[in-house]
Amino acid sequence: MLKKIIQINKPLLAIYLLLFSYSSIAQIQNTNVLNEPPDISKDFEDYRNTYFLADELASFNPETGEGTIKYLRHNFATRQAFNNMLSRLVPTSANEFPTTEYAVAPELPFKIEFVSDRTIRIKTTSGPQFKKQQESLMLVDGVAKNAKDLWLYSKVSKGHKYTSSKGSVVITEKPWHIYIYDANGKLLTSTLHLDDVKSTYTPVTPFSFVRRAEDYSRSMGAVFSMSPEEKIFGCGESFTQFNKRGQKVILWTDDANGVQNETMYKPIPFYMSSRGYGVFMHHSTPITVDFGKYFNGANSMMIGDDEADLFVFIGEPKDILDEYTDLTGKPEMPPLWSFGFWMSRITYFSEQEGRDIAKNLRKHKIPSDVIHFDTGWFETDWRCDYEFSKNRFDNPTKMIADMKADGFNVCLWQLPYFTPKNTLFNEIIEKDLAVKDKKGNIPYEDATLDFTNPETIEWYQGKIAGLLKQGVGVIKVDFGEAAPASGIYSNGRTGFYEHNLYPLRYNKTVADITKEVTGESIIWARSTWAGSQRYPLHWGGDAATTNTAMAATLRGGLSLGLSGFSFWSHDVGGFTTKAPEDVYRRWTPFGMLTSHVRSHGEPPTEPWEYSKEFLNGFRDADNMRYKLMPYIYAQAKHASENGLPMLRALFVEYPNDPGSWLVDDQYLFGSDMLVAPLFENITERSVYLPEGKWIDYQTGKVYTKGWHTIKAGNIPIIALVKDGTVIPHIKLAQSTKDMDWNNIELKVYTSDATKAKGKIFLPNDEELHDLILEKEGANFIIKNNPLAGKTNFKIN
């Protein structure tokens, strides 16, 4: 800000210098704007703070896994050498008085637990924990299970070792380390001690905690080693470079205002490493993770909390995702109709407009299952009062019923913030349903619903239930990223701990009442935290209508999928302005080959509002999706049961293929289809294919492993099927309601394979079935038909 003052008005600078001391100006420079993501790493660079470095295991009980770590006190000191200022942590004495009352080198609790044969829990604290232990909303059962019996303890020369069939953990006493190995004895990662970084001039802060001079609050810095070739993925719906190695990631839910910057609607405190492990940081405070950006050998998890609670998972990507979602929850299977096409714009303002959209979808033979009314179904646009406008909706209940009879479910927009002019504002304030500030007022002009208050949940769910009982199929759970960081919540906690949990509470509240009223597990949400994957589904925010936004959208979806989310969508064509026809044309099949698909944004979004050529191309891509519905539905079931993403990074299926770890502009749609969207106005592009042979879904051409320049088919996208795969298809229908599941076509994709495999999952069935076809003569036949008598298969 000081630089701005100098540039704008030099005389004004003199006035400012008279009014403020140097420290005041420094404070102005460091002041954040509302909901700017707080960077915890700044606390680990502050010369005013005190640093306590984990040094040795002072005590340990191998039976319970509990002990204490001794921390040595340090401060930053400077040293100038040939006009270069150096800084380094140096030991220091205590600064408390009386000196007899406080430990110079405190010994603080440490604990190791075992959740499964692949999952280790590491807990450290920076001070006494007087709060009562409560169930965690992030964990599927509120607590993590105990599987200590799966690990065998042994005493080793320098400390303690625990071994399972999947790996081992070694805890050394002095210096204190935790080493994590796989089943083959390969070191995956370890904590960093000051001794480990003495060979560099770069000052590296090892595993430690910081005590802020500002208020004596504390934050843990869990610092682990990184290997030279290591790559990092996940952290939620991150739109920056896919591999997080070399990046600093701030985990704080934020209205990202797009998909091409480093802030996130959906941060998740979880990541996985190409080295064969994953980490869940079980916290809701702001977290900053430096994945080797400052020092490329150190992974520094700087946690706002005064304790560190880390779950470490051993295995390949599929193992890690399965373990992580066993812990934090797997999604329920969304209803079949949700996998159909969603038609939307911002916004349809009236019943007549909605009916016209439904009529045109059927007239132009655009298969569709959902019509979404965004911000304009209230009397005043954006003023959420849960009431259809009486002036523009003659009979919303009948409209919804008529649409449902024609194969359309209705989706309605809403949000958890209420402006002073909202008719519900005074009621919310009077009933104490909003987040408060330190004085007991509300922090912002808007009232923000407090989902830690059971009375708020009851009031809010009553509003949502009324709409669902009218026949509404799904609620758009928009916003949720701006819970007041300075707020005081009904449960007594501040926004420092509740801000990131707000999306999870919000998602759960709507999902629970939807399931109660309709019997179906479905929301349409923008914001998340760890555990939100239990409440499908989520979409990717407000993308620009550009090629680079389309590419960033895919990176975000891939990263979210590597953070435990099976189901995800995005605004086809982009959101912010009218989509250029060229961009929309290429984005459409990308959307159609995602778990869920919606066209939404600034009008026009309806395909008949563009050229006839565009309309025909849109219809072709949509028809492709609807014919693929048995494949999509079965893959969705498999993904939901195993914590896998429908939109899947190549290395999830091919972890031993080094090339698959480098690709971020392609994906696997389910396990058997490889998709490469066109991110420019071109007709062909370079595509990387993992091991085996691949067959072009549109042309039938066969490709082998490696890089190829592939021309797109009539539908402007490249989609290939793995050799030896059977893809179930269904006869085209204009709605999933009208699909004939009694007759399924099995298309066999083989080059020289004599066996083809696939999956099938029928509506109203509880079980996912494997399909195995074997070649007899010139034809393929089903061996042991799992659905004999339930459906008819035609094999092509």
Summary of the structure (lengths in Angstrom):
residues: 796
radius of gyration: 27.9
end to end distance: 68.1
largest distance: 93.5
contacts: 2771
relative contact order: 0.08
helix: 24%
strand: 30%
